[in-house]
Amino acid sequence: MNILLIGAGGREHALAWKMSQSHHCDQLFIAPGNPGTASIGTNVAIDINDFKALGQLAVEKAIDLIVVGPEEPLVNGIFDFFAQNESTAHINVVGPSKNAAQLEGSKAFSKHFMQRHAIPTASYAEFTIDNYEEGKQYISNHSLPIVLKADGLAAGKGVIIAFNHQEALASFEEMIQHKQFGAASSKVVIEQFLEGIEVSVFALTDGKDYQIIGHAKDYKRIGEGDTGLNTGGMGCVSPVPFMDAQFMEKVEKTIIQPTIAGIQKEGLVYKGFVFFGLMNCSGEPYVIEYNCRLGDPETEVILPRLQTDLVSLLAAADNGTLIDVNIEFNEGAYATVMAVSAGYPGSYPKDIKITGLDSTPTDPKTLVFQAGTGFQGNDIVTKGGRVLTVTAQGKQLQEAVSNAKNALSHIHFDGMYFRKDIGYEFN
């Protein structure tokens, strides 16, 4: 079949790599893609939110399957656009409808959903400019720390954890009064702080049945020992040592199953990935957030571990046979380490030449996925804060991390930084 993959980051490079291995994949197009995806399929310079141009491309190239990487097109209704257009309605679009994508697009929507279906999550309240004074009073009386979340999409930056009331009130004012995150913070969800370890579980659903395709622990802080500013993710490990059969059984029974049942009960059209952002609180899982797509850099660690043919999985989610698929995983441990630009997650330079991409170990268990990269003539240069990631396999987690760091030692760009302690707490 002919496949169109939408997106341009490390997640999309990993998806392209995985899908290209399938005997079902005839032609692979990536819009807009990056230098890494260009070596696997055909990059097409179309913006991820230009649905009309994407639709024309899909018709022109006889596309059978569309995989949407980032959240923005999903929240903006790309599924509905293709489903409602006669010339593209037959295409299997992997992703939820616009209505169902509110599970990620609106924190308040997802909280109400969890409340309706008795899914464990932090207690919360929501406020807008209309009840701003009530919000201030709520914050002043709330226990510490306190979590403030912009209701809408804020590129992963809309969450503030405040450790005193003054900081919380200042953040609340910035969000509501000064529109810190634009329309995304016109409504603010204020949550109880959950103490624990953050982990992620990934499922594929057809809106009725589901299959778990992986789990991971992400490292969000820029500094070693989980210090410094939050980032989009500095690395991941999978499988997570404490996510044993007992813990995963709790996740399925208390979170995944009621979520999928809730989606079906409420008539939400959902045929795609569900990212469960969880907090392990002394062995009990709570939902922090839903995402309606795979994560980045989690995708770069779960897909190499997944042995099952991904394209076959996506076809099964479309034709009603998802429940019958056997999910198999490769043996060993996997670690992914992200290399970032100097200054990230603040301002950073761009167009810095990257060398050594061809001199990394040729071991098939070590993979380089490009994220914030671009072409400049014949050179590959930096274009983003998170530039590339290396994923490696090992018999044990420590070996996987060591292999990833060894591969990164062959790559260079001025100011390159990566955390050397990914998986540190499991040593």
N, C-alpha and C positions, 0 to 999 in steps of 0.2 A: 504493500500500500504506500501511497504518497503521504508524507507527514509534514505538517507545518508546526514549528515550535516558535513560540512568541516570548521574546526576552533577550537579554544581552549580558547576563552576569555569569558567575561561577555555577550557580544552580542550573542555568541553561546549558552551559558547556557539559556538565555532568549528565544532564538529561539527554543531550545530543549523543554523547559517548555511549550511554546505555542503550538508547533506542537503535542506534546504528548497528549494534551487534545482533539485532533480531533479524531472522530470515524473512520476517514479514515486512521489513523496511526496504522499500524500493528506492524512493527518492526522499531526501530530507532537506527541507528549507527552514532557515532560521531568520526571523525578523525581529530586530535588525542583526542580532548575533555579535560576535567579537572575533578577534584573530584565532582564538582557540576553536570556535565552532566552524570557522572557515575551512579548517583542515579536515572536517568531518562531513559537512554538507555544504549547501549553497546559501550564503548570507544574502538577504534582500533588505535594502535600505528603506524600511517602512517603520514608522513610529508605532509603538505598542498600542496606542489608543486611536490610531487611524483605522477604524473598523471598515470603512468603505474600501480603502485601498487593500486591506487584508482580505476582504471578501472577494475583490476582483482577482487578487493573486490566487486565492483558493479555487476559484472557478477556472482560471487560466491554467493552473498546474494540476488540475483534477485531484485536489487534496481529499483524502479519506479521513484523516485524523488530525485534529488540532489540539496541541498541548499548550496551555497557558501557564507560563512560569510565574510572572509577578502578580501581585494582588490588585493593582490599580485597574487593569482592563476588566477583571472579574467584577469588581465593585461597580464599575461603570457600565456593566451589562453586555459584555461581549458574547456571552452564551445566548442571551435573548436575541441579539442582533443576527446571529447566524441561524438560530432556530426559526426566526420569523421571516427570513428571506427565502423565497421559494427556490432560488438557485443554490442555496447552501444548507437548507434544512436537513439534508441527508447526511451531513458531515458529523462525525463523532467529535464533539467539542468536550474536552476534559476540563470540567470546572462547573461550579454552581451557577444557577440563575442569579440575576441581580438581586432578587428578593432574598434568596438563601445566602448570598455573599455578605449580607448585613451581619452575619455571625462574626465576620472579621471587620467589616466596614463601620460598624457601630458598636462600641463597648456597651452602651445601654441596651441595645437589642439583644446582644449575646447574654448579658446578665439576666434580662427578663426571661429569655429562653431557658437558661439554667435553672432559674427559680421555678418556672412552670413545670420542669421535668425533674425536680429534686436532685440536681447534679451538684455535687459538693464544690463550693467556691467561696471566696471571701465575702463577708457581709459588705454592703455598699449603699450609697445614696447618689443621686445625680442632681446636678444643678445647672441652671442657665442664668443669663442676665436677669430674667424675670424673678428668680428667687435667690439672687446673689447674696443678700443680707442673711438669709437663712443658711446659705452655704458657709458663710464666715462663722456663724454661730456653731454650726455643725462641726467645723474644723476645730474651733476653740475648745470644744468639749470632747473631742475625739482622743483616744489613746494613741501613744506614739510607739514606733514610727507610723506615718500615715502615707497612703499611696494616692496620687492624683493622676488620672489618665484623661487625655484628650479623647473625646468620644469617637472622632473620625480617624481616617488614615493620616499619620504624621511621620511616615518614613522611618518608623521605629524609634522616633525621638520624643513621642508624646507622653512618656511616663516619668513622673517625678516621685522619688521616695524622700519624704521630708522627715527629719529627725527632731525638729522642734516646731512649735506652732507658728512662730514668726516666719520661718522658712515656708511652711505650708500655706500660710495666708498670702505671702508675697507671690508664690507660684500660682495660686488660685487667681489672684488679681491679674497677673501677667497673661494667663490663659483666657480668662473671661473678658476683662476690661480692655486689655491691650492686644487681644487676638494673636497671642504668641505663635499659635499654630494655624492661623487663619480660621477658616470655617470649621476645621477639625476640632477646635477647642471652643466652639460656641456652646457646646455642652461638655461638662466635666463630670466624670465618674470618680467618686471618692471611695476608696476601699480600705478595708482592714488589711494590715500588713501580715503576710503569712511567713512564718519562720521555717526555713527548710532548704532543700536542695532542688534547684530548678532542672527539669528534664523535659524531653519532648517525645511524643509518640505519633507515628504517622500511619494513617489508614487510607485505603482507597474504598470508596463506597459508590453504589449505584442508586442510593437513596433508600434502599431496603436492606441489603446485605452489605457486609464489609470484609476486608482482609487487612490485617496489620502488616505493613511492609517494612517496618523498621522502627528503631528508637535511638536516641542519642542524648548526650549531655553537651551543651554549648557553653563556651567561655566568652562572656560578653565584655568583661572589663579589659581595658587597654594594657594594664600593667600586670606583671607577674604576681602570683599570689592573690589574684582577683582584686587588684587595687586600681585606682584611677577611674577615668571616665568610662561610661558605657559606650559600646560600639555596636555595629551590626553583627558582630560575632568574630572572634579571633581564632576559633578552632573548635573541634568536636571530637568526641570519642564514641565508639559503638562496638560491641554492646556495652552498656553501662553495668559495671559489676554488681551493684545492689538491686538492679531491676530484674530480680529473679522471678521464677514462675509464680510464687505467692503474691508478689507485688503486682505483676502484670495481670493476674487474675482479678485483683481488686480494681485495677484500671479498667478492665473490660466490663466488669459487672456494674460498677458504680458510675462510670463515665462514658465509655464508648457505646455500650449497648443502649443506655437511655438517650444518648445524643442522637444516634441513628434512628431509634424509635420515635424520638421527638420530631426529627426531620420528616419522617414518613407521616406521622400523625397530623402535623401542621400543613401537609401538602406542599412542602418546599421542594422545588426541583433541584436535585443535587446529584451530580454524576462526576465525581472527581476526588481529589485528595482532601483529607481533613488533617490538619496539624493541631494536635492537642498539646498546648503549652501547660505543663503541670508543675506543681510544687509537691515534693515529697516531704510531708510534715510528719516526721517520726514514723514512717512506714505507711502513712495514709495519704493517698493522692487527692489533690484539689486542682481544679481548673483555674489557671491564671488567665488564659485567653484561648480563643479559637483562631486559627488561620485557615483560609480556604485554598491553600496551595502548599507546596513543599517549601521548607525553609532554606535559608542560605547563611551559613555553610553546611547545615545539616544534610542537604541533598548530596553534597560531595563525599559524605561519609556513609550514608545509608545505601546509596545505589551500588557502590562497589561491593558492599556486603551482601546485597540481594542477588541471589543466584537465579531466581525466576525471571523469565523473559518479560520485560516491562511492557512491550507492545501487546503481547498476548494478554497480559493483565488488563490493559486499558480496553482491549477489544471485549474481554469478558464482562467488564463493567458496563459495556454498551449493549451486549446481547443477552443479558440476564443469566449468565453462567458464572458470575463472580464467586458465588458460594462454593462452587465445585473445584476451584483452583487450589493447587497445593503450593504453598509458599515455602521456598527453601532458601537457606542462607549459606554463604561460604563460611568455611571454618576460620578460626582465629579472631584476632582483634584488629580494629581499624581506627586510625587516628588521622585527622586532617588539621593542618596548621596553616593559618592565613598570613601572608606577607602583605604589609600595608605601607602606604606612603608616609614620609616624614610629616609630622604635624597632625595626622589623623588621630582622633575623630574631629579635630578642629580643621582649620584651613590647611591646604596642602598644595604643593606644586603639581603640575601635570606635564605631560609630554617628555618624561624622563625615559631615556632608552633603557630597555631591559636586555640583558645578555645572559647567556647560559641556559636558555630554555631547551636547547638541543643537547646540552651536555649533562643533563640529569641522568641518574641511573636508568638503564633500559629495562630493569626488572619490571615485569608486567604487574607486579603487586604494588608498584609505586606510580602514582598518576598525578599529573599537573593539570589543574583546571584554571583557566584564565577567567578573571572577573572584570576588574576595571582596567582593561587594556584597549589599545587601538593601533591602527597602522599609521606610520609616518614614513612615506616612501616604502623602502624595503624593511624598515625597522619596526619592531613592536615596542610601543611606548606605554607609559602609565597614563590612564585617563580617569582613574577614580581613587578613592581612599583605600578601599580594599582591592588590591591589585590582582593577586592570584593565590591559589591554595594548593598545597601538596597533600595528597592522601596516600597513606601507606598501610600495608598489612604486616602483621607480625603474629607469632604464636601467642605472645602475651602483649598486653597493652603497652608496656614500657618499650618493647621491641618495635612496635608499630610507630610510636612517637619518635623513637631514635631514627628509624628509617626515613620518616618524613623530614626531620630536621637535617639529616644527611643530604637528602635530595635538595633541600632549600639552600644548602651551603654552596651548591653549584650555580645558583641563580643570583644575579646582582642587578640592582638599580640604585642610584644614589639616594640615600636616606632610607633604604629598605629596613623594615623592622618586623620582627615576629616574636611571639611569646615562646619561650623555650620550655615552659612548664605545663603545657597542655597535658591534662590527665594527672597532675601532680598529686592529688589527694588519694590516688589509687596505687601509688608507688609502694 
